[in-house]
Structures are given as C-alpha cells and as structure tokens.
Amino acid sequence: MKPDERTYAELIGAYFRAEIVGKAMETYEQMKAAGLTPTELTLTILIKNLEKAGEEALLETIKNECSEYFDYPEKFLQQVARKYPKRKSVIVI
C-alpha cells in the first residue's frame, strides 16, 4: 500500500510539530518524487510552518512552486495569508 497525498501532508505536519524542518522538507520531496501533486492542504502546512520556523529561503521556494500547482497562485497565497496571519513578536523588557 502506497501513501497518498493526505498521508504525506500529515507526516509533514507531524515533523513540523516536532520541529524537524529538514525531515518535513525531505518528506515533501519524497511525495513529489512518488508522483503525487501537493494540494492546498500540503502547501498550506508548509507555508505556515516554514514562516513560523523563520525558514525564509525554503518559504520562498515553496511559494514559487505554487505556480506549478495552481492556476492562480497569488490568490491561493493571499487566502493563506488571510487565514493564517503572521503572529507579531512581542519583546518584553
């Protein structure tokens, strides 16, 4: 039995929750190598967690890849930004 896109998305999310960014990205690459196309769920998980982890270079790579999977990548990215706004850091002195 081969894993489907949802299984990969869940694994990617689990790696991010465990703060294992490298393994999350490796799993994403394995998913693509298996011939599966990332869905909105997978890309949303990647975008919001790479933002949270401060992985700007990887984040930009994923955002750029959205044009391969969506007819209107800008619209998708705007929806993600509205649904999951960046949290502002508060510095306590």
Backbone torsions as a table, in degrees:
resi	resn	phi	psi	omega
1	MET	NA	127.2	-178.5
2	LYS	-96.8	142.3	177.5
3	PRO	-67.7	146.8	176.3
4	ASP	-98.9	-178.7	-177.1
5	GLU	-58.9	-40.4	-178.5
6	ARG	-62.9	-40.2	178.3
7	THR	-61.9	-45.2	177.2
8	TYR	-62.5	-41.9	-179.9
9	ALA	-60.4	-42.1	179.2
10	GLU	-65.2	-41.6	178.0
11	LEU	-63.4	-43.8	179.0
12	ILE	-59.5	-46.5	178.2
13	GLY	-60.3	-40.3	178.9
14	ALA	-64.1	-41.3	178.1
15	TYR	-64.4	-39.1	177.4
16	PHE	-65.5	-40.9	178.6
17	ARG	-61.6	-32.1	178.1
18	ALA	-86.9	3.4	179.7
19	GLU	61.1	39.1	177.8
20	ILE	-112.4	75.0	-174.1
21	VAL	-61.3	-43.5	-178.3
22	GLY	-58.9	-43.2	179.9
23	LYS	-69.0	-35.5	176.7
24	ALA	-61.7	-44.4	-179.5
25	MET	-69.8	-36.9	176.9
26	GLU	-62.1	-41.4	179.1
27	THR	-65.3	-39.3	176.4
28	TYR	-60.8	-44.9	178.6
29	GLU	-64.5	-38.4	177.1
30	GLN	-63.4	-39.3	178.9
31	MET	-60.4	-46.5	179.6
32	LYS	-65.8	-39.7	179.3
33	ALA	-64.8	-26.8	178.8
34	ALA	-79.9	0.5	177.7
35	GLY	87.7	10.5	179.4
36	LEU	-91.8	143.2	179.8
37	THR	-97.1	127.8	178.1
38	PRO	-62.1	137.0	177.6
39	THR	-98.2	-179.9	177.3
40	GLU	-57.2	-39.1	-179.9
41	LEU	-59.0	-51.8	-178.4
42	THR	-60.6	-47.0	-177.4
43	LEU	-68.8	-33.6	176.1
44	THR	-65.4	-44.3	177.4
45	ILE	-58.2	-46.2	-179.8
46	LEU	-62.9	-48.9	-175.5
47	ILE	-62.9	-51.3	-176.0
48	LYS	-66.7	-34.6	-179.0
49	ASN	-79.6	-34.0	175.4
50	LEU	-68.1	-36.4	174.5
51	GLU	-60.5	-49.3	-179.1
52	LYS	-60.0	-37.6	-178.4
53	ALA	-80.8	-7.7	-179.4
54	GLY	74.5	22.8	-178.6
55	GLU	-90.0	72.7	-173.0
56	GLU	-61.6	-41.7	-178.3
57	ALA	-65.3	-45.7	177.9
58	LEU	-64.9	-38.7	178.5
59	LEU	-59.5	-45.6	179.3
60	GLU	-64.2	-37.1	177.6
61	THR	-61.8	-46.5	-179.4
62	ILE	-65.5	-43.0	178.6
63	LYS	-60.4	-40.5	178.4
64	ASN	-66.4	-35.2	179.6
65	GLU	-68.4	-20.5	180.0
66	CYS	-57.3	-30.1	179.9
67	SER	-67.5	-20.1	177.0
68	GLU	-77.5	-24.3	-171.4
69	TYR	-110.7	-16.0	-177.2
70	PHE	-127.8	145.7	175.1
71	ASP	-69.2	-32.9	-178.4
72	TYR	-127.5	73.7	-176.0
73	PRO	-61.5	-34.2	-179.6
74	GLU	-62.5	-40.4	179.2
75	LYS	-63.3	-44.6	177.9
76	PHE	-59.7	-46.9	-178.7
77	LEU	-64.0	-36.4	176.2
78	GLN	-65.3	-40.8	178.5
79	GLN	-62.8	-42.3	178.6
80	VAL	-63.4	-43.5	-179.2
81	ALA	-63.5	-38.6	178.9
82	ARG	-70.6	-42.0	-176.6
83	LYS	-73.6	-34.0	-177.7
84	TYR	-128.3	73.8	-178.2
85	PRO	-65.6	151.0	177.9
86	LYS	-64.7	139.5	176.5
87	ARG	-85.3	137.0	179.0
88	LYS	-84.8	140.4	177.9
89	SER	-82.6	142.6	176.6
90	VAL	-116.2	127.8	178.3
91	ILE	-101.2	121.6	-179.9
92	VAL	-98.4	128.0	-178.6
93	ILE	-103.3	NA	NA
